[in-house]
Amino acid sequence: MNLMKKKLLLILISIFLIFPIVFSINVNAGKAGVGVLNVAPEYSGISIQQHDDTIRLYLTVSDYNSWEDIYEAKVVLEYLDTEIATFYFKQYEDTTSYDKYNEFSEESNNKNLLDKEKCSYSHSNKKETVEQRCDLDLTFVFKTTRFTLLRIEVKDREGETATTEVDYNAEEMTRSSELLVIPWFDEMIAVEIPAYLPDLIALIFAIIGTIFIARRIELKNIGRIINDRS
């Protein structure tokens, strides 16, 4: 009986010792940085800024299985419910690879909107805080274009997906000294014009106004002379 108790006790101790190791292996299968079961990525920060003729989307994505578990980020630009461009960042070439790929790419009707050389990604190599282990910072840089909605989709290696949408004011996008917006068409039409043209038009109208006023003064003076002679 004592021998049976010892065997049972030994089995229980073995289970308690082996279980945490097996659990840890399952949790960390995706190179987990914090030690949780697989969860979908989250958005820690989204910012859109316009600099001259480019737009910059600053995106911080968090994955509690570590930033290394993030597979792909997709950014879709829509104008009046029509997709006009799709940008990608892939950390891996596919979900089965562990070799870093880190490539930006584009699918759009208007080619070469995405400035791949200015796009960037960054992360911390330290593992001291949750942010350092989980956050991946992405910057998408693309040429100024008109869009009313920006849809972002981030996917991890296990297929979990996080999606968010950002409404954007099309009028603000097209308000530029180099763009002439014609609003009375069904679709907004932007005509590229030289930056100096608005100033030139203002100068022309000023000259015309000056000539018109001078002409009226001259005509009044002639009328007075005629009246005096009469």
NUPATI-674149 format. One record per residue: x, y, z of N, C-alpha, C in turn. Coordinates in steps of 0.001 Angstrom, whole numbers, padded with zeros to 6 digits, always signed. Example, Ala and Ser with C-alpha at 12.3 -4.5 7.8 and 13.67 -1.06 7.14 Angstrom:
BEGIN
+013190-005690+007800+012300-004500+007800+013200-003300+007800
+012850-002250+007080+013670-001060+007140+012900+000030+007870
//
This chain:
BEGIN
+000834-001215+000000+000000+000000+000000+000856+001248+000000
+001910+001223+000773+002822+002359+000796+003477+002557-000557
+003776+001414-001229+004393+001502-002548+003441+002132-003549
+002156+001783-003475+001157+002363-004374+001012+003866-004134
+001027+004250-002863+000933+005672-002540+002129+006441-003091
+003305+005822-002990+004508+006483-003505+004430+006644-005017
+003947+005599-005709+003822+005681-007163+002811+006755-007565
+001691+006785-006854+000668+007797-007139+001193+009201-006899
+001922+009368-005810+002515+010667-005500+003518+011072-006563
+004310+010106-007037+005309+010383-008081+004638+010804-009392
+003522+010148-009717+002775+010492-010938+002217+011905-010855
+001650+012238-009683+001078+013572-009505+002150+014651-009607
+003304+014406-008999+004407+015375-009075+004855+015553-010513
+004941+014447-011269+005359+014501-012679+004386+015328-013508
+003073+015125-013228+002056+015890-013967+002199+017379-013704
+002390+017737-012434+002529+019152-012080+003796+019761-012686
+004824+018966-012861+006071+019471-013440+005991+019585-014956
+005325+018628-015596+005268+018591-017065+004226+019554-017613
+003083+019717-016921+001986+020545-017430+002391+021974-017758
+003104+022679-016860+003495+024065-017203+004385+024132-018428
+005246+023108-018623+006138+023124-019782+005351+022965-021068
+004403+021987-021077+003565+021772-022267+002725+022991-022566
+002124+023585-021510+001302+024785-021685+002118+025929-022252
+003332+026074-021740+004209+027142-022211+004570+026960-023667
+004794+025717-024090+005132+025458-025492+003972+025844-026391
+002728+025487-025983+001563+025824-026797+001357+027327-026883
+001554+028005-025766+001357+029456-025742+002382+030150-026604
+003607+029666-026549+004695+030352-027236+004957+029811-028630
+004023+029052-029175+004230+028477-030497+004421+029564-031534
+003752+030715-031351+003903+031819-032282+004942+032810-031830
+005956+032342-031106+006996+033227-030572+006376+034289-029673
+005509+033871-028776+004784+034813-027919+005749+035617-027074
+005411+036919-026922+006298+037776-026154+005817+037997-024731
+004520+037807-024482+003983+038091-023161+003541+036811-022474
+003153+035824-023258+002743+034564-022680+001248+034467-022484
+000476+034634-023601-000972+034482-023563-001370+033590-024724
-002568+033004-024620-003086+032256-025750-003301+033206-026916
-003321+032667-028135-003367+033527-029313-004588+034442-029305
-004362+035727-029508-005415+036729-029575-005196+037566-030826
-006250+038255-031245-006145+039095-032435-005293+040323-032151
-004642+040877-033178-003879+042125-032983-004801+043272-032590
-004211+044330-032055-004952+045527-031676-004232+046765-032207
-004967+047898-032262-004392+049157-032726-004057+050031-031526
-002792+050372-031399-002358+051240-030297-002344+052703-030693
-002225+052986-032001-002197+054380-032439-002332+054495-033946
-003141+055474-034401-003310+055753-035824-003261+057261-036015
-002409+057723-036929-002288+059155-037202-002081+059358-038696
-002802+060351-039262-002672+060681-040684-002224+062129-040798
-001136+062356-041509-000605+063707-041685-000273+063939-043156
-000506+065178-043595-000167+065548-044963+001057+066446-044949
+002064+066075-045725+003292+066850-045851+003510+067161-047332
+003305+068415-047690+003468+068837-049088+002601+067967-049993
+003236+067169-050864+002480+066369-051826+002370+064907-051415
+002626+064600-050140+002512+063225-049674+001651+063144-048419
+001085+061974-048203+000303+061690-047010+001018+060583-046249
+001109+060734-044935+001780+059747-044096+000779+059145-043113
+000694+057834-043131-000129+057107-042181+000797+056444-041169
+000705+056909-039917+001505+056337-038838+000625+055337-038088
+001057+054098-038058+000245+053030-037500+001058+052226-036486
+000542+052114-035273+001165+051268-034252+000221+050111-033961
+000703+048896-034196-000089+047691-034007+000498+046885-032861
-000369+046352-032012+000080+045527-030889-000441+044107-031036
+000421+043150-030727+000014+041755-030679+000593+041154-029406
-000279+040674-028533+000179+040185-027232+000871+038825-027315
+000982+038289-028546+001851+037144-028770+003189+037616-029337
+003480+038906-029199+004699+039560-029656+004497+040166-031042
+005207+041250-031314+005127+041893-032628+005591+040936-033725
+006375+039929-033371+006837+038957-034365+005711+038054-034859
+004580+038072-034164+003447+037249-034585+002598+037948-035645
+002836+039228-035905+002079+039969-036923+002564+039552-038311
+001620+039126-039122+001962+038667-040471+001841+039783-041511
+000713+040503-041502+000444+041441-042593-000407+042608-042111
-000137+043787-042680-000989+044966-042487-001442+045442-043865
-002748+045636-044015-003297+046076-045307-004044+047388-045112
-003788+048336-046004-004432+049650-045952-005183+049862-047262
-006484+050091-047170-007316+050284-048359-007845+051720-048379
-007646+052413-049492-008198+053754-049671-009475+053649-050500
-010549+054286-050024-011806+054292-050755-012244+055722-051029
-012826+055914-052218-013416+057214-052555-014847+056970-052998
-015813+057437-052184-017237+057256-052474-017553+055787-052723
-017166+054919-051773-017445+053476-051789-016723+052723-052904
-015734+053339-053503-014950+052670-054538-013494+052558-054087
-012948+051354-054119-011548+051166-053742-010641+051743-054824
-009729+052620-054413-008827+053233-055387-007387+052777-055212
-007048+052232-054046-005678+051774-053827-005632+050857-052606
-004721+049901-052652-004493+049004-051526-002992+048883-051298
-002567+049138-050063-001150+049050-049697-000957+047902-048710
+000180+047236-048817+000476+046100-047948+001828+046272-047261
+001899+045769-046043+003183+045503-045402+003147+044059-044947
+004124+043268-045399+004218+041876-044993+005515+041668-044224
+005370+041150-042999+006555+040868-042205+007183+039529-042613
+006340+038625-043142+006806+037339-043648+006237+037129-045045
+006931+036371-045849+006452+036125-047210+005163+035311-047203
+005025+034405-046234+003796+033640-046040+003704+033262-044563
+002581+032670-044184+002337+032390-042769+003137+031191-042247
+003763+030447-043137+004553+029293-042691+006030+029623-042526
+006428+030815-042983+007841+031194-042919+008136+031984-041648
+009338+031768-041114+009801+032549-039968+010927+033496-040360
+011271+033510-041636+012294+034435-042127+011653+035788-042391
+012256+036846-041875+011692+038186-042033+011691+038606-043505
+010569+039123-043948+010377+039570-045327+010353+041101-045379
+009499+041710-044547+009455+043164-044333+009395+043952-045643
+008328+043717-046418+008183+044373-047718+006884+045169-047774
+006961+046372-048379+005791+047181-048683+005443+046977-050157
+004147+046913-050473+003724+046747-051860+002406+047477-052078
+001974+047518-053328+000800+048323-053691-000009+047620-054769
-001336+047740-054656-002256+047351-055713-003228+048509-055912
-003208+049146-057087-004100+050284-057305-004256+050552-058790
-005339+051261-059123-005551+051682-060513-004562+052778-060897
-004314+053689-059945-003313+054737-060177-001979+054236-059639
-001151+053717-060509+000087+053080-060081+001037+054080-059436
+001912+053515-058611+002994+054288-057976+002495+055368-057017
+001377+055133-056346+000957+056045-055286+001842+055873-054055
+002194+054632-053760+002970+054328-052564+004445+054628-052797
+005024+055426-051890+006458+055731-051946+007181+054735-051041
+007587+053609-051628+008153+052511-050845+009447+052906-050138
+010215+053807-050745+011489+054200-050139+011288+054986-048844
+010162+055685-048732+009896+056466-047525+009084+055685-046494
+008482+054575-046908+007766+053738-045951+008764+053102-044987
+008312+052827-043771+009251+052267-042791+008516+051433-041754
+009270+050595-041069+008761+049799-039958+009815+049821-038856
+009371+049686-037630+010318+049668-036517+009702+048936-035330
+010566+048434-034474+010151+047739-033262+011317+047758-032288
+011019+047459-031057+012070+047420-030049+012688+046034-030001
+013984+046013-029840+014681+044739-029671+014772+044329-028206
+014233+045178-027341+014235+044865-025911+012941+044133-025546
+012972+043398-024459+011814+042627-024014+011421+042984-022586
+011713+044219-022174+011518+044590-020777+010077+044980-020465
+009390+045622-021401+008018+046067-021161+007082+045418-022167
+005778+045503-021882+004780+044949-022796+004862+045640-024154
+005012+046969-024149+005095+047717-025401+006293+047269-026239
+007420+047071-025603+008620+046664-026319+008460+045274-026927
+007707+044423-026288+007529+043074-026785+006382+042947-027788
+005462+043909-027757+004222+043740-028522+004026+044724-029675
+004625+045921-029616+004305+046985-030568+005161+046933-031827
+004483+047074-032970+005141+047208-034267+004694+048532-034872
+005637+049416-035190+005334+050730-035754+005520+050701-037268
+004489+051132-037995+004520+051148-039458+004218+052553-039957
+004894+052960-041017+004627+054241-041666+004405+054003-043149
+003187+054285-043618+002862+054212-045042+002917+055631-045602
+003671+055840-046668+003796+057160-047294+003316+057039-048739
+002312+057853-049096+001792+057787-050467+001459+059188-050972
+001373+059303-052289+001118+060599-052920-000271+061105-052546
-000398+062431-052505-001686+063046-052198-002723+062610-053219
-003819+062074-052722-004911+061657-053592-006218+061816-052835
-007328+061808-053541-008621+062019-052898-009171+060684-052395
-009550+060644-051113-010222+059467-050571-011120+059904-049423
-012176+059144-049209-013148+059479-048175-013130+058481-047016
-012497+057327-047227-012435+056307-046181-011114+055565-046274
-010561+055300-045113-009319+054540-045025-009597+053313-044156
-009465+052125-044740-009732+050885-044013-008419+050136-043758
-008201+049756-042511-006957+049101-042120-007280+047704-041605
-006510+046731-042062-006703+045343-041643-005349+044743-041292
-005234+044218-040089-003984+043605-039630-004256+042150-039287
-003375+041274-039763-003561+039838-039588-002317+039234-038942
-002537+038293-038015-001392+037620-037410-001137+036281-038111
-000113+035574-037675+000298+034344-038346-000754+033240-038238
-001589+033304-037186-002600+032282-036985-003923+032611-037666
-003988+033779-038356-005190+034149-039095-006135+035064-038350
-005820+035403-037104-006649+036360-036366-006511+037746-037005
-007639+038446-037160-007642+039712-037894-008285+040824-037077
-007718+042013-037185-008294+043217-036579-008513+044240-037690
-009724+044805-037750-010075+045759-038806-010607+047048-038189
-010221+048167-038759-010759+049456-038328-010897+050364-039541
-011753+051380-039429-011990+052323-040521-011851+053752-040014
-011327+054616-040884-011159+056030-040554-011788+056857-041667
-012820+057637-041338-013407+058556-042317-012451+059722-042534
-012368+060171-043786-011478+061295-044077-012213+062301-044943
-011994+063583-044666-012660+064670-045369-012019+064879-046731
-012750+064569-047789-012199+064695-049137-011873+066139-049488
-012671+067088-048957-012413+068499-049258-011071+068938-048688
-010754+068437-047480-009459+068789-046897-008323+068215-047732
-008564+067012-048302-007521+066383-049097-007227+067177-050354
-008267+067783-050957-008093+068443-052234-007827+069927-052098
-007782+070419-050861-007522+071834-050660-006023+072071-050765
-005577+072592-051910-004153+072769-052164-003968+073888-053157
-002861+074610-053041-002583+075707-053971-002265+075186-055359
-002031+073882-055484-001686+073316-056779-002832+072512-057382
-004003+072549-056736-005137+071804-057248-006328+072733-057430
-007003+072615-058558-008225+073355-058821-009367+072346-058793
-010252+072451-057796-011330+071487-057627-012593+072039-058273
-013238+071234-059105-014459+071631-059791-015611+070868-059149
-016355+071464-058215-017306+070722-057393-018670+070481-058014
-018994+071081-059179-020351+070958-059694-020522+069744-060609
-019491+068900-060724-019639+067628-061407-020056+066564-060389
-020583+065436-060898-020967+064347-059997-019770+063840-059213
-018609+063784-059867-017381+063414-059191-016437+064599-059213
-015726+064775-058119-014810+065900-058028-013666+065701-059007
-013365+066751-059768-012293+066691-060751-011210+067665-060327
-010013+067173-060224-008887+068026-059832-007990+068236-061041
-007719+069497-061352-006849+069836-062470-005559+070411-061908
-004452+069816-062251-003174+070316-061758-002834+071637-062439
-002487+072625-061647-002137+073934-062165-000848+074389-061506
-000097+075279-062169+001132+075787-061554+000831+076524-060261
+001746+076459-059313+001538+077072-058008+001377+078587-058105
+001988+079189-059143+001943+080647-059263+000653+081139-059917
-000159+080241-060487-001324+080663-061264-002347+081446-060437
-002693+081027-059196-003646+081843-058419-003174+083274-058217
-001876+083473-057951-001350+084831-057783-001416+085601-059094
-001141+084897-060195-001193+085559-061506-002613+085988-061834
-003584+085117-061544-004985+085466-061798-005396+086670-060955
-004992+086694-059695-005309+087825-058822-004696+089111-059356
-003463+089029-059854-002789+090209-060409-003510+090720-061651
-003945+089788-062504-004653+090182-063724-005958+090902-063381
-006698+090334-062416-007953+090983-062010-007687+092351-061387
-006601+092487-060650-006254+093779-060058-005957+094808-061142
-005210+094387-062166-004884+095303-063280-006151+095712-064025
-007022+094703-064299-008274+095004-065003-009125+095973-064183
-009186+095737-062874-009953+096626-062010-009398+098038-062014
-008074+098157-061980-007435+099478-061994-007720+100210-063301
-007607+099482-064419-007881+100091-065731-009340+100537-065817
-010260+099697-065295-011686+100026-065341-011977+101298-064539
-011401+101385-063342-011619+102570-062509-011024+103812-063169
-009785+103664-063707-009139+104805-064374-009950+105252-065585
-010509+104281-066303-011301+104616-067486-012555+105385-067100
-013195+104985-066011-014400+105669-065558-014076+107103-065132
-012955+107265-064432-012555+108612-064006-012285+109480-065222
-011629+108861-066218-011322+109632-067439-012597+110048-068162
-013563+109147-068231-014823+109464-068904-015581+110568-068167
-015518+110520-066819-016175+111571-066038-015544+112924-066301
-014217+112964-066383-013519+114222-066643-013880+114771-068026
-013949+113873-069011-014319+114306-070374-015742+114863-070364
-016627+114226-069627-018013+114699-069548-018091+116078-068923
-017276+116332-067890-017269+117640-067247-016771+118707-068218
-015732+118399-068960-015172+119377-069933-016238+119729-070978
-016954+118725-071453-017992+118956-072445-019099+119840-071860
-019477+119547-070644-020528+120343-069979-020099+121795-069754
-018809+121970-069381-018295+123335-069167-018328+124137-070481
-017950+123516-071589-017925+124208-072872-019324+124530-073361
-020281+123696-072942-021666+123949-073353-022219+125177-072615
//
